[in-house]
Amino acid sequence: MMDEWVDQSRSLGYNKTTVCTDTKLSWDFYERYGFSKAVSFNLTAYHYSLPDDKVTAFIYALGIQG
């Protein structure tokens, strides 16, 4: 699925793509895929999934070639 996301972004002419995740999710997948951590910040999780859980959120970026 990530390959499709990157391919679609590339076909639309983008040279970078970003994703947002947090410590409750598989954030390390993005590092293994080649994304670099751009930003991290504290966040209270969504009320419908993890009510009031405190997490660290990350925005990852990946440069993509045309």
Secondary structure, 3 states (H helix, E strand, C coil): CHHHHHHHHHHCCCCEEEEEEECCCCCHHHHHHCCEEEEEEEEECCCCCCCCCEEEEEEEEEECCC
